[in-house]
Amino acid sequence: MRIAITTLGCKINQYDSAVIQERLGSEQHSFVPFDERADFYIINTCTVTDRADWEARQLVRRAKRLSPEARVLVTGCYAQVSPEEVARLPGVDFVVGLNRLDDLLRFVDQPGLPEEERISVGNVKMERGVSVLGAKELPGRTRAFLKIQEGCNYSCTYCIIPTARGRSRSVPPEEVLNQLRSLAEEGFVEIVVTGIHLGGYGHDLKPKTDLTSLLEKIVESRLIPRLRLSSLDPREVPDRLLKLLAQSDVLCPHLHVCAQAGEDRILKQMRRNYDTAYYRDIITRAREVLPDAALGSDIIVGFPGESEDDFYRSMEFFDSLPLTYFHVFPYSVRTGTVAATLPDHVPLGIKKERAKKMRELGARKKREFYRRFIGQCVSVLVEHAIDKGSGAYKGYSRNYLPVLVQAAESQINHEVEVVIEGLENGWLKGKMVGREEGIKGLKILDSYAPNVRIYL
């Protein structure tokens, strides 16, 4: 069949969609873009806000307009949290909750099932393992993503994810290493380890372990040249992890530590388990230990009760930190969360204006960080993507600098040494250099790379 898959939401949803496509592809189906006619449409949904649910409903309507005779399957968090609501949507043929990959595959291959058998949703509160396992390349990416953890034990007032994905649970270390070994054999150079609550890794296992212990095993195994971490919470960045990041030639010097707010009263309303002083200390220590690392954060603006003074104090707080980029989100209501019932919701127009100002601050900090590296040499992993304007290949350094470089097709999925020459439209531009050119007065910043020396 011609199958179209589309994904709403986070990297975990994108990862799950890649797993679905890989499994269906092994059965010799073909895949088309979601805006083309297909025999079967799969919509992997998010439910983090009420608008995310609305977007999923719009996608169902679009699929049926494109191909009225096609079957439509809805999966993901919206399907998990509100299966009956989803099943009632005109045009929906199948509803599959999370961790039901085998049922999803069965529905695709057996579309003539009776109506009462077309819903498969389990109780995520009873889940004790990570059933959707694999290490997959996201479409258009050279890096592979490996999900090592699922679910969340936190109870942030704005978040529905613990209801959708259940309690935190982890992939055993030996299985993680097996997956990494498989990826290495497939030729991947960089892997991103990810999870819904990555910092909670290992707390559910017997014997109990933690993320840093797992990373130590990975570093010792030498299975993969580059390993990158996805988001962490502030309470999950111990000195031991910072030291490992600084010393390892495998772990990329890049941390994304979610702050969510820069004002203590709002953090308390969000039910986050730290204050601004704690967050400042974490980011300051990270910068001291990792002077060239990318340090990012998620920020929510316009949370219920956030005054103008609260917002500007938050702006001042983030401006004072050595962060290098922000992901900024205007607060959006999610029915069923505590935050949705709080008083003093901020008007939409004000939220948008605050988000614009915070993004402008983040863009300035990013530019300042990028410019530090002009005239220096970094190790870049060349990706498949090509910049339409220049014809140069896109890639990322170990410390998450986006770089355009004129490279040969044969250099895709290889690390090359690049001298940074300038910054344009959010991308650093550079040219490849050999070792001899690197010796001539350039500082090789990515000393974390195997077999790369530091030249001063």
C-alpha positions in Angstrom: 0.0 0.0 0.0 0.9 3.7 -0.3 1.2 4.9 3.3 1.5 8.5 4.6 2.7 9.2 8.1 2.7 12.5 9.8 3.8 13.4 13.3 2.8 16.1 15.8 4.8 17.0 18.9 8.2 16.1 20.4 11.3 14.2 19.3 10.0 11.0 21.0 6.9 11.1 18.8 9.2 11.6 15.7 11.3 8.7 17.0 8.2 6.5 17.4 7.0 7.4 13.8 10.5 6.4 12.5 10.1 3.0 14.2 6.6 2.6 12.7 7.9 3.4 9.2 10.8 1.1 9.5 8.6 -1.8 10.6 6.1 -1.2 7.9 8.8 -0.7 5.3 10.1 -4.2 6.1 6.7 -5.4 4.8 7.3 -3.7 1.5 4.8 -0.9 1.7 5.7 2.4 0.0 5.6 5.8 1.7 4.4 9.1 0.3 4.2 12.6 1.8 1.2 13.3 3.9 -0.2 15.9 1.4 -0.4 13.2 -1.4 -3.1 10.6 -2.1 -2.5 7.4 -0.1 -4.2 4.1 0.8 -3.5 4.5 4.5 -2.8 7.6 6.6 -1.2 7.3 10.1 -1.4 10.4 12.3 1.0 10.2 15.3 -0.5 12.8 17.7 0.5 15.0 20.6 -1.8 16.1 23.4 0.4 18.5 25.3 -2.1 21.4 24.7 -5.8 21.7 23.6 -4.5 23.1 20.3 -2.4 20.0 19.7 -5.7 18.0 19.9 -7.3 20.4 17.4 -4.4 20.0 15.0 -4.8 16.3 15.1 -8.5 16.6 14.2 -7.6 18.9 11.3 -5.1 16.3 10.0 -7.9 13.6 10.0 -10.1 15.9 7.9 -7.2 16.7 5.5 -6.5 13.0 5.0 -10.1 12.2 4.1 -10.2 15.2 1.7 -7.0 14.0 0.0 -8.2 10.4 -0.4 -11.8 9.7 0.7 -11.5 6.0 0.3 -8.3 5.7 2.4 -8.1 4.3 5.9 -7.0 6.7 8.7 -5.3 5.5 11.9 -4.7 7.8 14.8 -2.0 6.9 17.3 0.2 8.8 19.9 -0.7 10.7 23.0 -4.1 12.1 22.0 -5.2 8.6 21.1 -3.9 7.3 24.4 -5.5 10.0 26.6 -8.9 10.3 24.8 -9.4 7.2 22.7 -13.3 7.4 22.7 -13.2 11.0 21.6 -10.7 10.1 18.8 -12.8 7.1 17.7 -15.9 9.3 17.3 -14.1 11.7 14.9 -15.5 11.4 11.3 -13.0 9.6 9.1 -11.1 7.8 11.8 -10.9 4.0 11.2 -8.4 2.9 13.8 -7.2 4.2 17.2 -4.0 2.9 18.7 -2.5 4.1 22.0 1.1 4.1 23.0 3.2 1.0 23.2 0.9 -0.9 20.8 3.1 -1.3 17.8 2.1 -4.9 17.0 -1.6 -3.9 17.0 -0.8 -0.9 14.8 0.9 -3.2 12.3 -2.0 -5.6 12.4 -4.6 -2.9 11.7 -2.6 -1.7 8.7 -2.4 -5.2 7.2 -5.9 -6.3 8.2 -8.1 -3.2 7.4 -11.3 -5.3 7.3 -11.5 -5.9 11.0 -14.9 -5.5 12.7 -15.5 -2.0 14.1 -15.4 -3.2 17.8 -11.9 -4.5 17.2 -10.4 -1.3 15.8 -9.4 0.3 19.1 -6.3 -0.8 20.9 -5.4 1.3 24.0 -3.8 -0.1 27.1 -3.3 1.2 30.7 0.0 3.0 30.6 0.0 3.1 34.4 0.6 -0.6 34.4 3.5 -0.4 31.9 6.8 -1.5 33.3 9.0 -1.6 30.2 9.8 0.3 27.1 8.1 -1.8 24.4 8.8 0.5 21.4 12.5 -0.1 21.1 15.0 0.5 18.3 17.5 3.0 17.1 16.3 4.9 14.1 17.3 7.7 11.8 14.7 10.5 11.6 13.7 11.5 8.1 16.3 13.8 6.6 18.8 13.3 9.5 22.2 11.7 9.6 22.1 11.2 13.4 20.3 8.2 14.9 18.0 8.6 17.9 17.8 5.9 20.6 15.0 6.0 23.1 16.3 4.6 26.4 13.6 5.8 28.7 9.8 6.3 28.7 7.3 8.1 31.0 7.6 10.6 33.8 7.2 10.7 37.5 7.0 14.4 37.9 3.8 16.3 38.4 4.3 19.7 36.7 1.0 21.6 36.8 1.0 22.4 33.1 1.8 18.9 31.8 -0.4 16.0 30.8 2.4 13.7 29.7 2.5 11.5 32.9 -1.1 10.7 32.1 -0.4 9.9 28.5 2.9 8.0 28.9 2.8 6.6 32.4 5.5 6.3 35.0 9.2 6.5 34.3 10.7 3.2 33.0 14.1 2.4 31.5 15.8 0.2 29.0 18.4 -2.0 30.8 22.0 -1.0 30.2 22.9 -4.2 28.4 20.1 -3.6 25.9 21.2 0.0 25.4 24.7 -1.2 24.6 23.3 -3.8 22.2 21.3 -1.2 20.3 24.4 1.1 20.1 26.4 -1.8 18.8 23.8 -2.4 16.1 23.8 1.3 15.1 27.6 1.3 14.9 27.5 -1.7 12.6 25.0 0.3 10.4 27.6 3.0 10.1 26.1 5.8 12.3 28.7 8.3 13.6 26.4 10.1 16.0 23.6 8.9 18.2 21.2 11.0 20.3 20.0 9.3 23.5 16.6 10.5 24.4 13.6 9.9 26.6 10.5 11.6 28.0 12.3 12.2 31.3 15.9 11.2 30.4 17.4 12.2 33.7 15.1 9.7 35.4 16.9 6.9 33.6 17.7 3.8 35.7 15.8 4.7 38.9 13.2 1.9 38.2 15.8 -0.8 37.3 17.0 -3.5 39.6 19.8 -3.0 40.5 19.1 0.7 40.4 21.4 2.9 38.3 21.4 6.3 36.7 22.1 8.2 33.5 25.7 9.0 34.3 26.6 5.4 35.1 25.1 4.4 31.7 27.1 7.0 29.9 30.3 5.8 31.6 29.6 2.3 30.3 29.0 3.7 26.8 32.2 5.8 26.9 34.2 2.8 28.0 32.7 0.6 25.3 34.0 2.9 22.5 31.1 1.7 20.3 30.2 5.0 18.8 32.3 8.2 17.9 29.7 10.8 18.9 27.0 10.6 21.6 24.6 13.5 22.3 22.1 13.9 25.1 18.6 15.3 24.7 16.8 17.4 27.4 17.5 17.1 31.1 15.9 18.7 34.2 18.1 20.9 36.4 18.2 18.4 39.3 19.7 15.8 36.9 23.0 17.5 36.0 25.4 16.3 38.7 29.1 17.3 38.8 30.0 13.7 37.9 28.1 14.1 34.6 29.8 17.5 33.9 33.2 16.0 34.5 32.4 13.1 32.2 31.3 15.5 29.5 34.5 17.4 29.8 36.8 14.4 29.8 35.2 12.2 27.2 36.0 12.1 23.5 32.7 10.4 22.9 30.1 12.7 24.6 29.3 15.9 22.7 29.8 19.1 24.8 26.1 20.1 24.6 23.5 20.3 27.4 19.8 21.2 27.1 18.7 22.0 30.7 15.0 22.9 30.9 14.4 26.0 33.1 10.7 26.6 32.0 10.6 30.0 34.0 13.0 32.5 35.4 11.0 33.7 38.4 10.6 31.8 41.6 6.9 32.4 42.2 6.1 31.1 38.7 8.4 28.0 39.2 6.5 27.2 42.4 3.2 27.6 40.6 4.5 25.2 37.9 5.5 22.8 40.7 9.1 22.6 39.5 11.5 21.2 42.1 14.1 24.0 42.0 14.4 27.7 42.2 16.3 30.3 40.1 19.3 30.2 42.3 19.7 26.5 41.8 19.3 26.8 38.1 21.9 29.6 37.9 24.4 27.5 39.8 23.9 24.5 37.5 24.4 26.6 34.3 27.3 28.5 35.8 29.1 25.3 36.8 28.4 23.8 33.4 30.0 26.8 31.6 33.0 26.7 33.9 33.6 23.0 33.2 32.6 23.1 29.5 33.7 26.6 28.2 32.8 25.9 24.5 29.6 23.8 25.1 26.2 24.7 23.7 23.9 25.3 26.7 20.2 25.4 25.9 16.9 25.7 27.7 13.1 25.5 27.3 11.2 28.6 28.5 7.4 29.0 29.0 6.1 32.6 28.9 2.7 33.8 29.9 2.0 31.2 32.5 -1.2 31.9 34.5 -0.5 34.7 37.0 2.7 35.9 35.3 2.7 39.7 35.7 4.6 42.2 33.6 7.2 42.5 36.4 7.5 38.7 36.6 8.2 38.5 32.9 10.8 41.2 32.9 12.5 39.7 35.9 12.6 36.4 34.0 14.1 38.2 30.9 16.8 39.7 33.1 17.5 36.3 34.7 18.0 34.5 31.4 20.0 37.4 29.9 22.4 37.1 32.8 23.1 33.3 32.2 25.7 31.8 29.9 23.0 30.0 27.9 23.5 29.9 24.1 19.9 29.3 22.8 16.3 29.1 24.0 13.2 27.2 22.9 10.4 29.6 23.8 6.7 28.5 24.2 3.8 30.8 25.0 1.8 28.9 27.7 -1.1 27.0 26.1 -4.0 25.5 28.1 -4.3 21.8 28.4 -7.6 20.6 29.8 -7.2 18.2 32.7 -4.1 19.8 34.1 -3.8 21.9 37.3 -2.6 24.9 35.4 -5.7 25.0 33.4 -7.7 25.7 36.5 -5.4 28.5 37.9 -6.7 32.1 38.0 -5.3 35.1 36.1 -4.7 33.6 32.7 -2.6 35.9 30.5 -4.4 37.2 27.3 -3.2 35.6 24.1 -1.9 38.9 22.6 0.3 39.6 25.6 1.7 36.0 25.6 2.6 36.3 21.9 4.4 39.6 22.6 6.3 38.2 25.5 7.3 35.2 23.5 8.6 37.5 20.7 10.8 39.4 23.2 12.2 36.3 24.8 13.0 34.8 21.4 14.8 38.0 20.4 16.9 37.7 23.5 17.6 34.0 22.7 18.5 34.9 19.1 21.0 37.6 20.3 22.7 35.2 22.7 22.9 32.5 20.0 24.6 35.0 17.6 27.1 36.0 20.2 27.9 32.4 20.9 28.3 31.5 17.2 30.6 34.5 16.5 33.0 33.3 19.1 34.0 30.6 16.7 34.7 32.6 13.6 38.3 32.0 12.6 38.5 28.8 14.5 38.3 25.1 13.5 35.6 22.7 14.4 34.9 19.0 13.6 31.6 18.8 11.7 29.5 15.8 10.9 28.3 16.3 7.3 24.6 15.5 6.9 22.4 14.7 3.9 20.7 18.1 3.9 21.9 20.8 1.4 21.4 24.5 1.7 19.4 25.6 -1.4 21.0 29.0 -1.6 24.7 28.0 -1.6 24.6 24.3 -2.4 26.7 23.6 0.6 26.1 20.6 2.9 24.7 21.2 6.4 26.3 19.7 9.5 26.8 20.2 13.2 29.9 20.4 15.3 30.2 18.5 18.5 29.2 21.6 20.4 26.0 22.0 18.3 27.2 24.7 15.9 25.2 24.6 12.7 27.7 24.8 9.8 27.5 25.0 6.0 30.5 23.5 4.2 31.3 22.7 0.6 31.8 19.0 0.8 31.6 15.9 -1.5 28.7 13.5 -1.4 31.2 10.9 -0.2 31.8 12.9 2.9 28.1 12.6 4.2 28.1 10.9 7.6 31.8 11.7 8.1 33.4 14.2 10.4 35.5 16.9 8.6 37.6 19.7 10.0 36.2 23.1 9.1 37.5 26.6 9.6 34.6 28.9 10.4 34.7 32.0 8.1 31.5 33.8 8.9 27.8 33.8 10.0 24.8 34.2 7.7 21.1 33.6 8.2 21.7 31.6 11.4 24.3 29.3 9.9 28.1 29.4 10.3 29.9 29.1 7.0 33.3 27.4 6.7 35.7 25.6 4.5 37.3 22.2 5.1 41.0 22.1 6.0 43.5 19.3 6.3 45.7 18.6 9.3 48.6 20.6 7.9 46.4 23.7 7.5 45.1 23.2 11.0 48.6 23.5 12.3 49.0 27.0 10.9 47.9 28.9 13.9 44.3 27.6 14.2 42.8 26.3 17.4 41.0 23.0 16.9 38.1 23.4 19.3 36.6 19.9 19.0 39.4 18.1 20.8 36.7 15.7 22.0 36.8 14.0 18.6 38.8 10.7 18.4 42.1 11.1 16.6 41.9 14.9 16.5 44.8 16.8 18.1 44.7 20.3 19.6 46.8 22.8 17.7 47.4 26.2 19.3 
